[in-house]
Amino acid sequence: MPRLLLSDEHWSKLREILLSKAIYNNGMGVH
């Protein structure tokens, strides 16, 4: 199913962006 593959790639990219944002925000909040 192409949808699953597309959503999987989409989620992997979204997770990377969200994780980087969360780390950046947390770092700014802590420091």
N, CA, C and O atoms as a printed pandas DataFrame, in Angstrom:
     atom_number atom_name residue_name chain_id  residue_number  x_coord  y_coord  z_coord
0              1         N          MET        A               1    0.842   -1.206    0.000
1              2        CA          MET        A               1    0.000    0.000    0.000
2              3         C          MET        A               1    0.880    1.260    0.000
3              4         O          MET        A               1    1.579    1.526    0.978
4              5         N          PRO        A               2    0.847    2.013   -1.062
5              6        CA          PRO        A               2    1.665    3.234   -1.159
6              7         C          PRO        A               2    1.349    4.226   -0.058
7              8         O          PRO        A               2    2.222    4.967    0.394
8              9         N          ARG        A               3    0.101    4.237    0.370
9             10        CA          ARG        A               3   -0.294    5.194    1.421
10            11         C          ARG        A               3    0.518    4.941    2.689
11            12         O          ARG        A               3    1.030    5.876    3.305
12            13         N          LEU        A               4    0.629    3.675    3.068
13            14        CA          LEU        A               4    1.380    3.350    4.286
14            15         C          LEU        A               4    2.836    3.779    4.122
15            16         O          LEU        A               4    3.426    4.360    5.033
16            17         N          LEU        A               5    3.410    3.489    2.949
17            18        CA          LEU        A               5    4.814    3.859    2.720
18            19         C          LEU        A               5    4.966    5.373    2.796
19            20         O          LEU        A               5    5.881    5.878    3.447
20            21         N          LEU        A               6    4.069    6.095    2.131
21            22        CA          LEU        A               6    4.155    7.562    2.138
22            23         C          LEU        A               6    3.994    8.093    3.553
23            24         O          LEU        A               6    4.768    8.939    4.001
24            25         N          SER        A               7    2.985    7.591    4.249
25            26        CA          SER        A               7    2.747    8.083    5.615
26            27         C          SER        A               7    3.932    7.724    6.508
27            28         O          SER        A               7    4.297    8.489    7.401
28            29         N          ASP        A               8    4.531    6.559    6.265
29            30        CA          ASP        A               8    5.680    6.144    7.081
30            31         C          ASP        A               8    6.836    7.125    6.880
31            32         O          ASP        A               8    7.440    7.585    7.849
32            33         N          GLU        A               9    7.140    7.441    5.623
33            34        CA          GLU        A               9    8.217    8.402    5.342
34            35         C          GLU        A               9    7.850    9.755    5.923
35            36         O          GLU        A               9    8.687   10.423    6.529
36            37         N          HIS        A              10    6.614   10.154    5.741
37            38        CA          HIS        A              10    6.148   11.452    6.235
38            39         C          HIS        A              10    6.302   11.527    7.747
39            40         O          HIS        A              10    6.768   12.535    8.277
40            41         N          TRP        A              11    5.914   10.469    8.439
41            42        CA          TRP        A              11    5.997   10.461    9.905
42            43         C          TRP        A              11    7.438   10.457   10.374
43            44         O          TRP        A              11    7.772   11.104   11.367
44            45         N          SER        A              12    8.303    9.725    9.660
45            46        CA          SER        A              12    9.721    9.687   10.061
46            47         C          SER        A              12   10.304   11.089    9.962
47            48         O          SER        A              12   11.070   11.504   10.832
48            49         N          LYS        A              13    9.948   11.824    8.908
49            50        CA          LYS        A              13   10.457   13.193    8.750
50            51         C          LYS        A              13    9.834   14.095    9.809
51            52         O          LYS        A              13   10.520   14.912   10.423
52            53         N          LEU        A              14    8.534   13.939   10.017
53            54        CA          LEU        A              14    7.856   14.770   11.023
54            55         C          LEU        A              14    8.458   14.528   12.394
55            56         O          LEU        A              14    8.682   15.467   13.157
56            57         N          ARG        A              15    8.724   13.249   12.707
57            58        CA          ARG        A              15    9.300   12.917   14.021
58            59         C          ARG        A              15   10.657   13.589   14.181
59            60         O          ARG        A              15   10.967   14.122   15.247
60            61         N          GLU        A              16   11.464   13.564   13.129
61            62        CA          GLU        A              16   12.789   14.200   13.214
62            63         C          GLU        A              16   12.632   15.693   13.482
63            64         O          GLU        A              16   13.326   16.249   14.333
64            65         N          ILE        A              17   11.720   16.344   12.757
65            66        CA          ILE        A              17   11.500   17.790   12.930
66            67         C          ILE        A              17   10.973   18.073   14.331
67            68         O          ILE        A              17   11.463   18.974   15.012
68            69         N          LEU        A              18    9.972   17.301   14.765
69            70        CA          LEU        A              18    9.389   17.526   16.097
70            71         C          LEU        A              18   10.421   17.280   17.181
71            72         O          LEU        A              18   10.502   18.038   18.148
72            73         N          LEU        A              19   11.212   16.225   17.028
73            74        CA          LEU        A              19   12.241   15.921   18.035
74            75         C          LEU        A              19   13.270   17.041   18.093
75            76         O          LEU        A              19   13.649   17.480   19.179
76            77         N          SER        A              20   13.722   17.504   16.939
77            78        CA          SER        A              20   14.720   18.588   16.918
78            79         C          SER        A              20   14.122   19.840   17.543
79            80         O          SER        A              20   14.808   20.546   18.281
80            81         N          LYS        A              21   12.854   20.126   17.259
81            82        CA          LYS        A              21   12.193   21.305   17.838
82            83         C          LYS        A              21   12.072   21.148   19.345
83            84         O          LYS        A              21   12.342   22.085   20.096
84            85         N          ALA        A              22   11.667   19.963   19.787
85            86        CA          ALA        A              22   11.502   19.718   21.227
86            87         C          ALA        A              22   12.841   19.872   21.931
87            88         O          ALA        A              22   12.918   20.508   22.983
88            89         N          ILE        A              23   13.895   19.297   21.364
89            90        CA          ILE        A              23   15.228   19.402   21.976
90            91         C          ILE        A              23   15.650   20.862   22.013
91            92         O          ILE        A              23   16.181   21.333   23.019
92            93         N          TYR        A              24   15.415   21.582   20.918
93            94        CA          TYR        A              24   15.805   22.998   20.851
94            95         C          TYR        A              24   15.034   23.801   21.900
95            96         O          TYR        A              24   15.618   24.599   22.632
96            97         N          ASN        A              25   13.721   23.582   21.965
97            98        CA          ASN        A              25   12.896   24.306   22.940
98            99         C          ASN        A              25   13.312   23.956   24.362
99           100         O          ASN        A              25   13.430   24.839   25.211
100          101         N          ASN        A              26   13.536   22.674   24.623
101          102        CA          ASN        A              26   13.947   22.253   25.964
102          103         C          ASN        A              26   15.292   22.873   26.309
103          104         O          ASN        A              26   15.491   23.355   27.424
104          105         N          GLY        A              27   16.209   22.862   25.358
105          106        CA          GLY        A              27   17.534   23.438   25.596
106          107         C          GLY        A              27   17.406   24.922   25.929
107          108         O          GLY        A              27   18.050   25.412   26.856
108          109         N          MET        A              28   16.578   25.632   25.174
109          110        CA          MET        A              28   16.400   27.061   25.427
110          111         C          MET        A              28   15.772   27.272   26.795
111          112         O          MET        A              28   16.145   28.196   27.516
112          113         N          GLY        A              29   14.811   26.411   27.157
113          114        CA          GLY        A              29   14.144   26.554   28.454
114          115         C          GLY        A              29   15.098   26.258   29.601
115          116         O          GLY        A              29   15.091   26.960   30.613
116          117         N          VAL        A              30   15.924   25.218   29.451
117          118        CA          VAL        A              30   16.855   24.844   30.522
118          119         C          VAL        A              30   17.964   25.880   30.623
119          120         O          VAL        A              30   18.258   26.390   31.705
120          121         N          HIS        A              31   18.579   26.186   29.480
121          122        CA          HIS        A              31   19.678   27.151   29.493
122          123         C          HIS        A              31   19.106   28.557   29.384
123          124         O          HIS        A              31   19.859   29.530   29.377
